[in-house]
């Protein structure tokens, strides 16, 4: 089966890595991952090739989209992307087109997605099925009713299935999308999508870091890095207080897209605190979590699921511009999966107390039972769906 999987990472990297994990599970098929944001530097499996459209990214206020290449106009880049995407479909004639988030989000990419969906509907590339790949929780809109009508108009006309990468016993889509009854295509809850660490990954990482047997390891991270500098500053200050009386290690991952000024300031602060290793990004994040005694992070989808997969005690500080991260964190905190941080908890002495408490609680405090087999379930369902003779086609 030939698959084109469309995913745009315009602010963070979570969408990209979730799509990549699904791509890994579709290992029996030829898959093209269509990206179009800043370079991530991830390792691709042999059956996956990446097709990078000219980059677009969004400001941290979610208000403006602009080219990643300087001296290029938005209109020029949009026209080139639209033409390149059509050419890719002409060349590949895919059996399956998987679209991450759209039409529930990515409305600024309507300019290139709607023409390709219309072309598929016309049969320009043969028989191509279309599926939407969606995370657990949607961002609320100012005019929610209008937003849901627009989503339904596109979803029901051009898509054949909706895959929700969530555990419905934890959170269901109707909590953030009220018009579920008006969706006319199959809706499948796959479970959460995440990689899982190998049995020896944690021990091997601790050995590589040359940690003493009882030396605590704390991992602090900020996802893609466009937001989260405030959290990492607070962690460094709190760690400095704890380091006055005990030996412990702190590994900080700022994210590849953190602003240079914020990164330099954190780098300078880290240099003055004992036992701190600070870098932008690692391809071994899950191994670090498996080795860790505590994780401190934002509450994005991927990070939360990595935390649960590694079963590491965690403190999470949700991104407060919308409800998505806070709702997810609240649901998981209620199950005993993590501890929710509020703004006042970032005061260094207060955060140090919370860190010490979480370290003492240990891994036995991580109790939630959440379905984390979303990638495998997604792959299996898509394979069966595409094999069905006479199944719904766009």
NORNORTA-V449373 format. One record per residue. N is the residue number from 1. RES is the residue in one small letter. PSI is psi as a letter, one per 40 degrees, with the letter a starting at -180 (none if undefined). Layout:
n:N res:RES psi:PSI
n:N res:RES psi:PSI
This chain:
n:1 res:x psi:h
n:2 res:x psi:h
n:3 res:x psi:h
n:4 res:x psi:h
n:5 res:x psi:h
n:6 res:x psi:h
n:7 res:x psi:h
n:8 res:x psi:h
n:9 res:x psi:g
n:10 res:x psi:e
n:11 res:x psi:d
n:12 res:x psi:a
n:13 res:x psi:e
n:14 res:x psi:d
n:15 res:x psi:d
n:16 res:x psi:d
n:17 res:x psi:d
n:18 res:x psi:d
n:19 res:x psi:d
n:20 res:x psi:d
n:21 res:x psi:d
n:22 res:x psi:d
n:23 res:x psi:d
n:24 res:x psi:d
n:25 res:x psi:d
n:26 res:x psi:f
n:27 res:x psi:e
n:28 res:x psi:e
n:29 res:x psi:i
n:30 res:x psi:h
n:31 res:x psi:h
n:32 res:x psi:h
n:33 res:x psi:h
n:34 res:x psi:h
n:35 res:x psi:a
n:36 res:x psi:f
n:37 res:x psi:a
n:38 res:x psi:i
n:39 res:x psi:h
n:40 res:x psi:d
n:41 res:x psi:f
n:42 res:x psi:i
n:43 res:x psi:h
n:44 res:x psi:h
n:45 res:x psi:i
n:46 res:x psi:d
n:47 res:x psi:e
n:48 res:x psi:h
n:49 res:x psi:i
n:50 res:x psi:h
n:51 res:x psi:h
n:52 res:x psi:h
n:53 res:x psi:i
n:54 res:x psi:h
n:55 res:x psi:h
n:56 res:x psi:i
n:57 res:x psi:i
n:58 res:x psi:i
n:59 res:x psi:i
n:60 res:x psi:e
n:61 res:x psi:e
n:62 res:x psi:f
n:63 res:x psi:d
n:64 res:x psi:h
n:65 res:x psi:i
n:66 res:x psi:i
n:67 res:x psi:i
n:68 res:x psi:d
n:69 res:x psi:h
n:70 res:x psi:i
n:71 res:x psi:e
n:72 res:x psi:h
n:73 res:x psi:i
n:74 res:x psi:d
n:75 res:x psi:d
n:76 res:x psi:d
n:77 res:x psi:d
n:78 res:x psi:d
n:79 res:x psi:d
n:80 res:x psi:d
n:81 res:x psi:d
n:82 res:x psi:d
n:83 res:x psi:d
n:84 res:x psi:d
n:85 res:x psi:d
n:86 res:x psi:d
n:87 res:x psi:d
n:88 res:x psi:d
n:89 res:x psi:d
n:90 res:x psi:d
n:91 res:x psi:d
n:92 res:x psi:d
n:93 res:x psi:g
n:94 res:x psi:i
n:95 res:x psi:d
n:96 res:x psi:h
n:97 res:x psi:h
n:98 res:x psi:h
n:99 res:x psi:h
n:100 res:x psi:h
n:101 res:x psi:d
n:102 res:x psi:h
n:103 res:x psi:e
n:104 res:x psi:e
n:105 res:x psi:a
n:106 res:x psi:f
n:107 res:x psi:d
n:108 res:x psi:e
n:109 res:x psi:e
n:110 res:x psi:d
n:111 res:x psi:d
n:112 res:x psi:d
n:113 res:x psi:d
n:114 res:x psi:d
n:115 res:x psi:d
n:116 res:x psi:d
n:117 res:x psi:d
n:118 res:x psi:d
n:119 res:x psi:d
n:120 res:x psi:d
n:121 res:x psi:d
n:122 res:x psi:e
n:123 res:x psi:f
n:124 res:x psi:d
n:125 res:x psi:f
n:126 res:x psi:a
n:127 res:x psi:h
n:128 res:x psi:h
n:129 res:x psi:i
n:130 res:x psi:h
n:131 res:x psi:i
n:132 res:x psi:h
n:133 res:x psi:h
n:134 res:x psi:i
n:135 res:x psi:a
n:136 res:x psi:d
n:137 res:x psi:h
n:138 res:x psi:i
n:139 res:x psi:h
n:140 res:x psi:i
n:141 res:x psi:i
n:142 res:x psi:d
n:143 res:x psi:g
n:144 res:x psi:d
n:145 res:x psi:d
n:146 res:x psi:d
n:147 res:x psi:d
n:148 res:x psi:d
n:149 res:x psi:d
n:150 res:x psi:d
n:151 res:x psi:d
n:152 res:x psi:d
n:153 res:x psi:d
n:154 res:x psi:d
n:155 res:x psi:d
n:156 res:x psi:d
n:157 res:x psi:d
n:158 res:x psi:e
n:159 res:x psi:i
n:160 res:x psi:e
n:161 res:x psi:i
n:162 res:x psi:h
n:163 res:x psi:h
n:164 res:x psi:h
n:165 res:x psi:g
n:166 res:x psi:i
n:167 res:x psi:h
n:168 res:x psi:e
n:169 res:x psi:e
n:170 res:x psi:d
n:171 res:x psi:h
n:172 res:x psi:i
n:173 res:x psi:d
n:174 res:x psi:e
n:175 res:x psi:d
n:176 res:x psi:e
n:177 res:x psi:h
n:178 res:x psi:e
n:179 res:x psi:f
n:180 res:x psi:d
n:181 res:x psi:e
n:182 res:x psi:e
n:183 res:x psi:h
n:184 res:x psi:e
n:185 res:x psi:i
n:186 res:x psi:h
n:187 res:x psi:h
n:188 res:x psi:h
n:189 res:x psi:h
n:190 res:x psi:e
n:191 res:x psi:i
n:192 res:x psi:i
n:193 res:x psi:h
n:194 res:x psi:i
n:195 res:x psi:i
n:196 res:x psi:i
n:197 res:x psi:i
n:198 res:x psi:i
n:199 res:x psi:d
n:200 res:x psi:e
n:201 res:x psi:d
n:202 res:x psi:d
n:203 res:x psi:d
n:204 res:x psi:d
n:205 res:x psi:d
n:206 res:x psi:d
n:207 res:x psi:d
n:208 res:x psi:d
n:209 res:x psi:e
n:210 res:x psi:f
n:211 res:x psi:i
n:212 res:x psi:i
n:213 res:x psi:d
n:214 res:x psi:e
n:215 res:x psi:h
n:216 res:x psi:i
n:217 res:x psi:h
n:218 res:x psi:h
n:219 res:x psi:h
n:220 res:x psi:h
n:221 res:x psi:i
n:222 res:x psi:f
n:223 res:x psi:b
n:224 res:x psi:d
n:225 res:x psi:e
n:226 res:x psi:d
n:227 res:x psi:i
n:228 res:x psi:e
n:229 res:x psi:d
n:230 res:x psi:d
n:231 res:x psi:d
n:232 res:x psi:d
n:233 res:x psi:d
n:234 res:x psi:d
n:235 res:x psi:d
n:236 res:x psi:d
n:237 res:x psi:d
n:238 res:x psi:d
n:239 res:x psi:d
n:240 res:x psi:d
n:241 res:x psi:d
n:242 res:x psi:d
n:243 res:x psi:e
n:244 res:x psi:d
n:245 res:x psi:e
n:246 res:x psi:i
n:247 res:x psi:h
n:248 res:x psi:i
n:249 res:x psi:i
n:250 res:x psi:h
n:251 res:x psi:h
n:252 res:x psi:h
n:253 res:x psi:h
n:254 res:x psi:d
n:255 res:x psi:i
n:256 res:x psi:e
n:257 res:x psi:e
n:258 res:x psi:h
n:259 res:x psi:i
n:260 res:x psi:d
n:261 res:x psi:d
n:262 res:x psi:d
n:263 res:x psi:d
n:264 res:x psi:d
n:265 res:x psi:d
n:266 res:x psi:d
n:267 res:x psi:d
n:268 res:x psi:d
n:269 res:x psi:d
n:270 res:x psi:d
n:271 res:x psi:d
n:272 res:x psi:e
n:273 res:x psi:h
n:274 res:x psi:i
n:275 res:x psi:f
n:276 res:x psi:h
n:277 res:x psi:h
n:278 res:x psi:h
n:279 res:x psi:i
n:280 res:x psi:d
n:281 res:x psi:i
n:282 res:x psi:i
n:283 res:x psi:e
n:284 res:x psi:f
n:285 res:x psi:d
n:286 res:x psi:d
n:287 res:x psi:d
n:288 res:x psi:d
n:289 res:x psi:d
n:290 res:x psi:d
n:291 res:x psi:e
n:292 res:x psi:i
n:293 res:x psi:e
n:294 res:x psi:h
n:295 res:x psi:h
n:296 res:x psi:h
n:297 res:x psi:i
n:298 res:x psi:a
n:299 res:x psi:f
n:300 res:x psi:i
n:301 res:x psi:d
n:302 res:x psi:d
n:303 res:x psi:d
n:304 res:x psi:d
n:305 res:x psi:d
n:306 res:x psi:d
n:307 res:x psi:d
n:308 res:x psi:d
n:309 res:x psi:d
n:310 res:x psi:e
n:311 res:x psi:f
n:312 res:x psi:h
n:313 res:x psi:i
n:314 res:x psi:i
n:315 res:x psi:h
n:316 res:x psi:i
n:317 res:x psi:h
n:318 res:x psi:i
n:319 res:x psi:h
n:320 res:x psi:e
n:321 res:x psi:d
n:322 res:x psi:a
n:323 res:x psi:e
n:324 res:x psi:d
n:325 res:x psi:d
n:326 res:x psi:d
n:327 res:x psi:d
n:328 res:x psi:d
n:329 res:x psi:d
n:330 res:x psi:d
n:331 res:x psi:d
n:332 res:x psi:d
n:333 res:x psi:d
n:334 res:x psi:d
n:335 res:x psi:e
n:336 res:x psi:e
n:337 res:x psi:d
n:338 res:x psi:i
n:339 res:x psi:h
n:340 res:x psi:h
n:341 res:x psi:h
n:342 res:x psi:i
n:343 res:x psi:d
n:344 res:x psi:d
n:345 res:x psi:e
n:346 res:x psi:e
n:347 res:x psi:h
n:348 res:x psi:d
n:349 res:x psi:d
n:350 res:x psi:d
n:351 res:x psi:d
n:352 res:x psi:d
n:353 res:x psi:d
n:354 res:x psi:d
n:355 res:x psi:d
n:356 res:x psi:d
n:357 res:x psi:d
n:358 res:x psi:d
n:359 res:x psi:d
n:360 res:x psi:d
n:361 res:x psi:d
n:362 res:x psi:a
n:363 res:x psi:d
n:364 res:x psi:e
n:365 res:x psi:e
n:366 res:x psi:h
n:367 res:x psi:e
n:368 res:x psi:i
n:369 res:x psi:g
n:370 res:x psi:h
n:371 res:x psi:h
n:372 res:x psi:e
n:373 res:x psi:f
n:374 res:x psi:d
n:375 res:x psi:d
n:376 res:x psi:d
n:377 res:x psi:d
n:378 res:x psi:d
n:379 res:x psi:d
n:380 res:x psi:d
n:381 res:x psi:d
n:382 res:x psi:d
n:383 res:x psi:d
n:384 res:x psi:d
n:385 res:x psi:d
n:386 res:x psi:e
n:387 res:x psi:e
n:388 res:x psi:h
n:389 res:x psi:h
n:390 res:x psi:e
n:391 res:x psi:i
n:392 res:x psi:h
n:393 res:x psi:i
n:394 res:x psi:none
